[in-house]
């Protein structure tokens, strides 16, 4: 038998030696984990039983069997102690379980090969009740669907079961064995009950699903972990079900060092045979999943619950692929409650037993979000034998913590989310999202008495540049000076603002990475709870920043350090001054200082621009006659300057020898569209154009000058900012949806060529309608010098 098994190519999964646990930070550097909804009731029926191996399965069509691949991690150079073994016991058990599952499948395939098969004959699929416990084989959601399907058939008898119906899940969905009861109503609907609690409602429908809107700019969901594994065969699905998430998806998903009850709960045996994940694919840019599954046969009951459960499993795999479990202790993926799923079953109630004919699932994710818990919503089409057997609309799955687990930040209890260094985060992505769009008390219990929703917030997803809080140190001084916050931001490999910028990292992205943590520090240091009834907003007033070294932070974690230097309390306002730095790999690449104002609406209305309330026209409009050489350009389709959300220039007037310094001048204009993307992102309850976007417009104007005067060629892959050059800015106004036009002008100060590049320095201003509200000095842009033959 050893020789035969060797022929199968199965080597097992080698178990790792115990590892020394990661250090757990002290209460000063760690924090708890945020909860704005009541915890689930504990599931009835006792603890979750471990999954058991699936019934025997046939070999793959090519005659081979699955071969498990495990990521081998380097063994640390430390001495293992009994405490280390205890700390890593859960991880070792998960890997051992995964090995047992793969071994079981290899042996089953070997045994199947001993039985003569008729060529072309279908291989019988496993009966759902052939396992010792169907809860272990199918899991709670699938058995709830089966109970509901039989109840719906009874409710509509003697009429045929409807071909289209809605399935609405309710909390709590059972995760462990519990008695289920189907209750049929006179209106033809059916409810599945766990005791007296509703779990699922099925109701016939003849309404067509609503047409989905395809957004112009799809929301780019920020995964909590990145992996290059996008296809999983049955062996990887078995390992994932056993809990070896890091072994399947890689080190970014590693949760070694956590307590056993903080690790994801085991799954039932997979329904899927394989799955391919396409992140950011599909019409909605949220993901496209393709998978195959084997239909159940032999029980003579309704078939539609099995493909629905298989589609739910595909979303479960996607949730773990995106790392959505990493913030939740004891994570488990359940159907999304409260949102009706439209099920259209085209296979018919008397579908013949097709045995080995697989289902092919196409799952197009339409929504990904974090609140109130991480979730995914998708549409799904299921085919078999080349024809559609089912369509699902609004199928949803959510990731929940184990019942009773606390998520609120707490200074004495660390969360299960790890930082880039392996320590436990004080705040994680779910806290940050809830603090941005929920109640501020999520981040600080001292904010519980706040009554107004208009408070300083971080931007919404898509513009938010803070992911985790690493450490926070309060100040003992009366003015809070010395308070310090360390946060992290995972920069994607290909963020939208780089693709739409036409080059490397745009200036506005660096500014947002540096400035957003300052507002968070201002809140954590005591501002929010000092004035609980005031409707404060946060506005950056001025600052300066310098790129200290050439750095491309894409595909890296940027560590953001913020320190409060001083605070001044004024009537209706608090003015804070901060120092900040951004670093990667322990080296700072961007640093500076900035001043934030936390202002009431009355004080905010007093802002009169940079010229004391006077409407000062731009330089070009003060000239009695247009200067010689003036050129008018329409650059709205010039992708070299920016496209999509960063197409900030429309009408441009260029004067090669104009401006205050006689070295060149640009005046640009753009109409304000109430639907502009930034109004919905920055901030919740306080929509405003970010000042950094106004500065970005000026950077684009300088680029336009260099490109359209022939000084430079196409922008390169580097950032807007030039190492060693300090950018300075001041804001004394805001742009809201009701304003009509934004204009910008730049005065070129210097053009200098060196080393195959041309450096252009300029100063600029931004107008809102007729009022000058922003100023930026020393805008420095370096581009390839075409005059020296640089391509």
N, C-alpha and C positions, 0 to 999 in steps of 0.2 A: 504493500500500500504506500510505503514511503516513496518508492519509485514513481508510482502513479501520481501521487500528490505533487511530486517534483515536476512532473510533466504538466501539471496544471499551472505551474508558475506562481504558486502561492508561497510566500516566504513569511507571512505573518507581519505583525506590527511590532517592532522592537520597542520595549519600554525604556523610557529615559531613567537615568539614575536620579535620585532626589536632588533638588536644587535648594540652595539657601534662599529663604523667602526674601522678597524685596523689603527694604526698610519701611516701616510705617511712621509717617511724620508725627510730630507732637501736636497737641491741640492748637498751638500757635500757628502752625503751618497747614493744618488740615481742617476740613469741615465736613459737614454732613451732607447729607444728600437731601427737592422741593416738592411739596405736595399740596395742591389746591383742591383735590377731590378726595372724598372719603375712600378709605381702603376697602378692597373687596372683602366680602365675608369669606371666612375660611371654607374651602370646599368640603362637602359632606362626603363621608365614606373613608376618612383616614388619609394617610400620606400617599403621595403619588408612587405607585409601584414602578420598579425599573422596567424598561422595555425588554421584551423577550425576542429571540431571533425569529424572523419571519418564516412561514412555511417554505418547503423546498421550492426552488425556482429553477427554471430552465437555464442552460448556458446561453451566452450571447449568440446572436446569429452567426458570427464568424467562428464559433466553436471555442472561443477563449472565455476565460473567466476574469472577473474584476481583480485587479492587482492593486492593493492598497499602497499609497504613497504617503509617507509621513515626513514632515519637515524636521530634520535633525538639527537641534540647536547645540551650539558649543557648550561643553561642560565647564562651569565656572571653576576657577582655581581657588576653591575654598574647602574647608573641612566640613563634611556632612555630620550633623548632630541628630539625635532623636527628635529634637524640636523641628528640625528641617523636614524630616520624614512626615511628621504629623501635619505640618503646614501644607505639604504638597500631596497629601493622601488623595484628596478629591481629584486632582489632575491625573494622578497615576491610575486611579480606578476608572476614570473616563477613558483613558487610552486602552486599558485592559479590556474594557467592555467593547470598545470599537474593534479591537483585535478579535474578540470572540465572535462578533457579528460577521466580520469578513471571513473568518475561518469557517463558520457555519455555512456561509454561502458557497465557499469553495468545495466543502465536503458534499453539500447538496448537489452542486453541479456535477461532481465526480460520480455520485450515486445515480443521478439522472442519466449520465452517459452510459451506464451499464445496462439500461433498459432499451431494447430495440424500439426505434421510433419509425412510424410510417412516414415516408418522405412527404412533406407538405402538410402533414396533419397538425392541427393546432395543439399547442401545449396547454393543458387545463390550467386555468388560473386558480389561485387559492380561494377556498371558501372562507367568507369572513368569520365564520364561527369555528374554523378548524383549529385556531389557536386556543390555548387553555382559557384565556380571558379575552373577550372581544375588546374590552377597554384597552388592553395592552396592544392589540393588533391595530385598532382603528383610532383610538383616542376619543375624547369627549365630543368634540364638534361633529365628527362623522357619525357617531351613534345617535346624537341628538337629531341630526338630519334624517337618519334612517327611521327613527321613531316618528318624526314628523311626517315623513313620506307615507308611512303606513296609515297614520291618522288622517292625513289629507285624502288618501284613497277611500278610507271608510266614510269620511264626511261627505264625499261627493257620490258615493255609491247610491243607486246602480249606474249613475252616469259615469262616463269616462273621466279619469283624472285630468284636470286642466293642463293644457300645454304651456301656459304661462302663468306664473304666480310670483308673489313677492315673499321673501324670507327675511324677517326682521329679528335680529338677535337682541336679547336683553341681558343685563347684568344680573347675577353673575353666571358666566358660562362655566359649567363644571369642567374641571381639569382632572379630577380623580373619580373613581367609580362611585356612582350614586344611582338610586332607583329613578327611572324616568317614566312619565305617564303622559300619554297623548290624549288631549281633550278636544273633541269635535264640537263646533258650534253650529246652530241652525243655518247661519249664513254661508256655510260651506268652508269656513276657515278652520284652522286647527292650531292648537297651542300645545307645546311640549312643556311639561311642568317638572320641576325638581322639588318634590314636596308641594308646598303652596306657591312656590316662586316660578314665575314665567321665565323660560329660557329661550324659546323660539316661537314665533308666530308665522304661520303660512297662510296666505290669502290669495285666491285666484284674482287675476287681473287681465283686462283687455286693453290697457293703456300702453302705448308705445313709450319706450324710454326717451327722455329728453335728449336733444342734440347737445353734445358737449362743445363748449367754446374752446377753440385752439388759440392760446394766447400768442400775441406777437413776440413777446419775450418770455419763453418758458422759464418757470422758476427752476433755478439750478440748486437742487437740494445738496446740502453739505454733508457727506457721509461722515459718521463718527470713526470709521476706520477704512483704510484703503487697501484693496487687495488686487492682485493681478490674476486671480483664479476666477474665471467666468464660466467654466463648464464643470459640472459635477456628474460623475457616473454613480452607479448604485453603491459602490464601495465608499465613496465620499459622503453620500447621503446617509449611509449606515453610521459612519463615523460621526457625522454631524448630529444624528439622532441620539447617539450615545454621549454627546457633550464635548467632543474634541473639536471645538470650533477653531482654535488656533492651529491645530494640525491640518485642518482643511483649508482655511483662508489665510493663514500666515501670522507672523508675529504681531501685527497691529491689533489682532483680535485676542492676544494672549491675556489671560486673567489669572495667571499663577500668583499664589500668595493670598488669594481671597479665601474667606471661610466657605465651607461647603454649601451653606444655605444662601450664599451670595452668587453662586454660579448658576447658569441657566438650568432650568428644570429639564430632565430628559424628555424626548419626544416619543410618541408611538413609532412603530416601525414604519418606514416611508411607504407611501403609496406610489411615489414617482419612481421611474426607472432611471431617468437622467433629466438634467435641466441645463439650459444655457441662459446666461444673464447678460443683457446688454444695457449697462448703466447709461442714462441720458439718451437712450434710444426711444423710438416710438414717436407718434404724432405729438405727444405732450412733453417730450423731453424728460420724462421721469423714469423711464426704464421699459424694456421689452424683454419678456421671458418666454422661452419656448421649451416645452417639456413633453415627455411621453409617460404614460401610465398604463397599467393593465386593468381592464375592466373586471369587476367581480362577477362570478357566475355561480349558479347552483342553488341560490336560495329562493328564486322565483319571485322575489319582491321587486319594488321599484329600483331602477338603475340610476336615476339622476343624482342621488346623494353622493355617489362615489366620485364622479367628475367634479362636483362642487367641492368636496373635501380635498380632492387632488389640487384644484386651483388654489384653495386656501393654503395648502402645503407649499405651493410655489411662492406665494406671498411670504410665507414663513421663512423660506430659504432666503428670499430677497431681503427681508428685515435683518437677518443675521449677516448677510453679505455686506450690507450697509453699516453694520456695527451698531444697530439701534438698541441692542440688548445691553450695551456696555455701561449705561447709566442706571440700570434698574437691577436691584438685587433679586436673585431668583427669577430671572426673566423668563417669561412664557408668552407665546404668540397665540392670540385668541381672535375669534371673529369680532369685527368692529360692531359694537352695540348701537342701536338706535337709528341705523341707516338702512332702509329697505334695499335688499338685493333682488333685482328682477331676474328670475330664472325662466328661460325659454327652453323647454325640452322638446326636441324634434325627433328623438329616437322612438317615441311611442311607448305605451305601457306594456306592450307584448313584444319588446325587443328580443330577438332570438339570441340564444347563448352563442356568442362568437368566440369565446375562449381567448385565444392568443392574439386576436386583433387589437392592436393598441389604440389608446386614445392619444391624440396629439393636441396639446394645449398651446394656445397663443394668448398670453396674458399681457395686455398693454396697460401699464401703470399710468393713471391720470393724475393722481395726487400723492404727494409725500409730505408729511408734516410731523411736528413734535407735540402739539397741544391737543387735548390735555395730556396725552401720552403719545409716543411715536406711533405712526399709523401709515398705511398705504391703502389706496383705493384704486381698483382696476376694472377694466372690461376684459372679458375672456370669451374666446371662441374655441370650441372643442370639436374635433373631427375624428371620424373613425372610418377606415376604408375609403377615404377620399370624399366623404360627405359630412356635412355639419350635423352633429347630434345635439348640441346644446350651445346656448349663448347666455352669458352672465353679464349683467350691467350693475355697476356700483358694488362690486364685491370688495369688502374691506377686511383688513386684519390690523390688529393693534398689539403692541408689546406692553405687557403689564408686569409689575413687580409681584413678588410672592405675596399672598394675602397677609396683611398685618405689618408689612415692611414699611418703615418710615423713610420719606424722601426729603423732608424739610432740612435745609442747612442747619447744622448745630455745631458749636465750637468744640464739643467733646466727643463727637462721633464722626468718623471718616466715612465718606461714601465709597462705592465700589468702583467708581471711575478712576482710571489712572491718568497721570500727566505724562508728558513725553519722557520724563526722567524715571518713570516707574513708581513715583510716590502717588498717594491718593489725593485727588483734587478736592479743594475746598468747595468750589462751585463747578458744575459740569454743564454740558450743552442744554440739558433739560431745564436746569435752574435758570440759565441765561435766557432761554426762550420764554419761560414763564415770567421772569422779571421784566422782559421787554414788552410783553403784550398782556400779561396778567396783572395781578395786584402787587405793588412793591413789597409787601410783607413776605413774599416768597423768598426774597433775598435777605430780609432783615425783619425779625419779629417785632422790632420797635416801630415798624411802619403800620402796624395793625390798625391804628386809629385814623389813618388817612382816608378822607372821604371823597376827594376829587380824583378823577382819572388822569387829569393833565398834570403829569409829573415828569421829571427828567427820566428818560428811558434810553436804552440802546436801540439802534435801528432794527427793523424787522429783517428776517432772513432774506438773503440776496444782496444786502448792503452791510449786514452786521459783520464785524471783524474781530469779535471776541468769542472764544469758544469755552475756555475753562479758567477758573480762578485757582491759582497755585498757592498763593500765600497772601495774607492780609495782616498788617500790623497797625493797630490803632495808635493814636497819639494821646498822651496824657495832658497835653497843653490845652488851654482854654480855646485857642483858635484852631485846634486840630492840626497845626503845622507838624510835619514829620510823619504823618500817616503814609503808609506805603502799600502798594498793591502790585502783585506780580500775576499776570495773566498769560494765556497762550492763544494763538490763532494758527490753525492748520491751513496753509495756503495750498489750494488745489494745484495740480500739475498744469491745468489749462483753464484758468478762471476766465469767466466771461469778459471781465474788464481788460484782460490782455488780448483776447481774440478781437474785441471790438475797438481796441486802441490803435491797432496797426503797428505795434512795436512791443516793447517790454512792459514793465510795471508802470502804469500811469501815475502821475504825481498825486492825484486825488486818492488812489488806493493806499499809498504810503501814508498820507495825511490821516485817512480814516483809521488805519491800523494804530497810529500813534495817539490820536485824539479820543477815540471812543472809550478806551479804558479810563480816561480822566473823569468822564462823567460818572462812570461806575464807582470810582474811588470817591468822588464827591458825595454820592449817595451813601456808600458804606461808612464813610467817616462821620455821618451824623446829620447831614442836611435834611434828608427826607423826613425824619421824625421830629426835628426841631420845630417845624411849622406844619403841622398835620392838616390844617385847613386851607393852606395857600396853594393856588394853582400855579406852581412854578413851572417854567420851561428852562431848558438848558441851551445856551448859545455860546459858541466859541467866539471870543472877542478879538483876540490877536495872538500872534505867536511867531516863532522863528524855528527853523529846522535845517539840518545839514546832513547830507549823505556822507558818512565818514569813509566808506569804502565801496567799491563796486560789488554789488551783490544781487543775485537773482533769487528771491526767496521762494519761488515756485517749488512745489513738492517738498516743502520743509515746514517745520513748526517754528513760528516766530514767537519769541518770548518778549512780552511787553512789560516794562517796568515803569511805574508811575509813582511819583513822590509829590505830596502836597507841600509846597514851600511856604505859602501864607494864605490867610483867609481874612476877608473884611466883610463885616455885616453892616449893610446899609439899609435905609428904609425901602422895603419892597425888593431887596436884592441881596445876594451874597456873591462876592467876587473872590474866586480862588485862582491862585497861581501855581502851576505845576512844572515839574521837570519830567521828561520822558525819554525812553530809549527803546529801540527795537534791536534784537540780536538773533542770530542763528548760530548754532554750534558753539555757543559761549562767547561769540565776538559781536560787539555792537556794530551796526551798519547805518543806523539812522538815529539822531538824537536832537533834542531841542527843548524849548520851554513854550508854554502856552497859558493863556488866561481864559477861564470860563466864567460866564455870568449866569447865575441862577436867578431868574427874573420873574416877577409877577406880570400879568398882562398889562397892568397900568404902567409899569416901568418900561416894558417892552415897547409900548405905543409911543414912548417919548423919544425913541431912536430917530434921529433926524439926518442920518447919512453922514458922510465925511466932510461936508461943507456947511455945517450948521443949519441945515434945512433949505439952503439955497439950491436951485436947480442950475448946475453948472454944465454947460454942453461940452461934449468931447472936443479935443483939439481941432479936428478937421472941420467941425461945424462953426468954429470961431474964425476960420479963414474966410476973408471976403470973396476970394476966388479959389477954385480948386487948384492945388499945386500941379506943376508940370509933371507928367509921367503917372498921374493917378490912374489906377486900374480898378475896375469893378468886376468881381468874380462871383460866380455861383459855385460853391464848393460842397454843397450838401451831398453830392455823390462821390466825393473824393475819399476813398477808404484809407488813404495814407494818413489822413488827419483824425479819422474816427468814424465809426459806423454804428448803426443800431442805437443803443442807449447813449453811446458816446459820440454821436453825430451832433456836436454842440455848435457848429458853425453853419450858417446858411449864406447870408449875404456878406461879402467881404470887400472892403475897399483898401487897396494897398498903395502906399506912397513910398517908392524906393528911397528917396532922399529927404523924407519928411520927419515929423516928430520934433520933440523938444531938443533933441541932440543932433538933428540933421543926419542921422544914420539910418532912418527908416521908420515907418509907421504903418499900423494896421488898425482898422476899425471893423468890427464884426457885429452881427445882430442875429437874434433868434427869437421867434415868437414863443410866448409862454402857452403851453397846452395844458389845460387842467388835468388831462390824462397822462401827463409825463410820468415816467416810471418812478422818479425819486419821491414824488408826493405820496405814493402809497408805501414807501419803504422808510421814510425819514421824516418824522417819528410817528409812532402810534399816538393818536389823539392830538397830534401837533404837526400836520404835514407842512413841510418847508423844503425849499431847494437847499441842499447842503452847500455851505460856503466853499468847500473843497471842489465842488463841481464848477463853481464860478472861477476858481483859480485854474482848474483844468481847461476851461475855455481860453484863458489867456495863454497857457502853454501851447494850445493848438494854434492860436493866432501867431505865435512866434514861429512855430513849425511852418505854417502857411507862408510866412514871409521868406523863410529860408528856401522852401521848395519852389515858390513861384517867382523868385528872383534869380533862380539858378545857382544859389550858393551851395545847395546840398542835394543829395539824391534821396532815395527812399529811406525812411527811418529804419534804424537797425533794431536788434532784439533787446537792447538795454533799456533801463528805466528812463523816464523823463529827466529825473534829477541827475545832476553832475556831481561826482565826488568832490568834496571840498568847498562847494558853493552853498552859501547860506541863503535860503529863501525866507523872506519876511512878509507877513500879511496882517491886515486889520479889517474887521467887519463891523459896520455900524448900520446895519439894516438887514432886511430879509425879503425873500421872494416867495410869495404865496400864489395859490391857484388863481386868484382874482386879478393878478397883475397881467399886463399886456405884452411886455417885451423886455428882454434882457440884451444889453449891449456891452461889448468890451473893447478896450483899446490898449495897444502896447506901443511904447516908445523904445525903439532899438537904441541901446547905449554903446554896444561894442560888437564887432564881428572880428573874430580872430581864428586863423587857420593854423593848425599844428598837428603833425603826426597823422595826416590823412583824414582828419576830422575838422569840422568848422564849429566853433563855439560862438553862440549868439546869446548876448545878455540883453535883458530888457526890463522895464518897469511897466506896470499896467494898472488899469482900474476897470470896475464893472458897474454898470448903471442898471437900476430897476426903473423902467419907464424914464422919467426925467431926473431921478435922484441917484447920485453917485454913492454907492454903499460899500464896495469892497476896494481894497488897494493891495497890490502885491509888488514887492521890490526884489530885484535881482532874480528874475526868472531866467534861468540858464538852461539852454538846450544845446546838446552836442549831436551833430549829424554827420554822415559821410560827406567829405568834401569832393564834389563833382569837378571842381576846377583843377584838382590834382589827378584826375583820372580815376578816382576811386569809384568802383562800380556801385 
